[in-house]
């Protein structure tokens, strides 16, 4: 009986570790190539606003972070930097600076979803035509699946 309990515990632990590694590695394995750095730099030159993603925000931690330059043109958001890999990342515009999920959740419904993040070493996301970036102050990256804050930057 004791041997059966030890086998169940050990196999359960291995299963849990494998599942956690799968959640972490699957987005990395399936991510499309990041846009070329020259393309990102060229698009960023047309920016109306820019800011920096940093790792030292209250809602960021060793698994949820972003760093690098974020640039906004009237029709695109350009990220030159890195994000911690993860599933189902989304970019939102927010009308105030927030740095944690407890600050974002109350304003999420009023914050337009701009698009999906598919690559973790820079991205380009088209801004929908009906979105005026001057009506917002902050670009925020969010993990929709787990409700986790990744990073944010105040651009005006």
Buried (B, 14 or more C-beta within 10 A) or exposed (E): EEEEEEEEEEEEEEEEEEEEEEEBEEBEEEBEEBBEEEEBBEBBEEBEBBBBBBBEBEBBEEEBBBBBBBBBBBEBBBBBBBBBBBEEBBBBBBEEBBBEBEBBEEBBEEBBBBBEBBBBBBBBBEBEEEBEBEEBBBBBBBBEEEEBBBBBBBBE
